């Protein structure tokens, strides 16, 4: 303001002019984009010292307006704090305490030069100063040269759609000695905007620098101007520089700052779409919708473009939301695709610091937003990952926890028949009699298309080695195939098989430590189910992708061969002799010694199923000894004709030659503790003379 020497003139000329300090001038100001939060910068307009329509005003001063915006949009009440200041202090924080999170507005002065505290409190100070300013924070300077007098910075702890205040008494004056000052304010540092008063000030074309007209002094309220900044991100200092533009003599000038305010926009939302991988279907696009829960009104919708893993049009525009309203964000796949082919996650972040609206993270293609507040800026990113098929199983020892040994080879006791886990085709990996996975050199599992001879490997897969030590991330004996759903989708026909490839040493092995006996098939077709992507053995038996094996001494099929030496007089039922009907043949597994040529030997081969899987298509073959093979006496088949129990085991009506072969037969799994059994009887005659061949 003017030199204190001329205060008496201003004191009386400004009476009655204070009412105009917060008058709404209708200069329209467009919002300026801030790079840090460009996505949320709006293009809404507002009048001077007012908020955009429906935005909420927070005011610090002595004369709060009744509404954030002038009529006809005067529908948002103003939150108010009185302006106060400790004399000489260079900063103060004004905190608006709210349930939605505190809003902290900072006023900071710096780079203060040439302060004058004669006949006044130490600047900065709050006062209606001697008729020069009204209810303002005042700074008085006595600069004798053109220079910057001070800097005023304001900032807020969240993004604001607008921040502003009034600047009182930017002018000039003259004395007998010359022009002591021409005041100037400059807000160009942060794209601020200023108003001015014709006749007292000039303004540059950018409207960010106002300079007093040399020698022209104004009365109280006559040359008040407004400074404002449109969209700014949280904690961004907005700077005003106060300068003495010209001086050729000494003189004190005072400037006042008042009626501070900031505006918070209604909650804003941007929804973004991301794709982690390649589309399941080549034509899949994603349609994202935002709806108001209360009435299902569609607020915003966009659909992506692109192909493969590329997304175009992957973001919504800024969506203006409302407090105390719940919104549902959902997506669907267009062009005949299904959202079930993707795993969807969402991550909603609020860039408005200090807000009580929490971050929202979850999975699913639909979710709700609620509890939003003024000033919230929410970015929700929905990420879709095309689903992959997984096929998991084990190669395991189906021994029911029984260690194989010579003593177990022909054991048909309850040790086996009462052990439900033994040889049941199921991997019982827990509880009593538990089993374990196995591995071996050359043991592999393939994932194939079920074609001839096992089929070809599914694209992108290769045979997995099931080694004697577990592979990283897997258990002993475990395999796992992961295949993009898009690969399975193009199979024709839609078939998938898992196939066990056994080491060559297991086939027809005489090594009892080899797992030469299967308890399950070596190829399993996986029944694909719509919208099911994880395939493994199910405890309810609905799916089994495991492969069971046992060592030879733990085979379910037990063959016991016994013999009975007689005088070639055994009856047709092999349960007595013709000469002495009461004599019961005693078959024995003991070695026959010192048999005389011309005697007969009856044989009994008993086949037992001691396991818990039905055995199918069993066939017994037994070859008699001949001298050319054994250098022993040649034996031949003799009457009676061989007999089976059940009779279907042998249906021939004449004696075999050289080798006896049973019919194919089945042995069902035991229903109790007794193994199921089938028996083959046949008679032979030991040679009467040595074979001379």
Secondary structure, 3 states (H helix, E strand, C coil): CCCHHHHHHHHHHCCCCHHHHHCCCCCCEECCCCHHHHHHCCCCEECCCCCCCCCEEEEECCCCCCCCCCCCCCCCCCEEECCCCCCCCCEEEEEECCCCCCEEEEEEEECCCCECCCCCCCCCEEECCCCCCCCEEEEEECCCCCEEEEEEEEEECCCECEEEEEEECCCECCECCECCCEEEEECHHHCCEECCCCCCEEECCCCCEEEECCCCCCCCCCCCEEEEECCECCCCCEEEEEEEEECCCCCCEEEEEEEEEEEECCCEEEEEEEECCCCCCCCCCEEEEEEECCCCCEEEEEECECCCCCCECCECCCEECCCCCCEEEEEEECCCCCHHHEEEEEEEEECCCCCCCCCEEEECCEEEECCCCCCCEEEEEEEEEECEEEEEEEEEECECCCCCCHHHCCCCCHHHHCCCCECCCCCCCCCCCCCCECCCCCCEEEEECCCHHHCCECCCCCCEECCCCCCCCCCCCEEEEEEEHHHHHCCCCCCEEEEEECCHHHCCCCCCCCCCEECCCCEEEECCCCCCCEECCCCCCCCCCCEEEECHHHCCEEEEEEEEEECCCECCCCCCECCCCCCCCCCECCCCCCCCCCCEEEEEEEEEECCCCCEEEECCEEECCCHHHHCCCCEEEEEEEEEEECHHHCCCCCCCCCEEECCCEEECCCCCCCCEEEEEEEEEEECCCCCCC
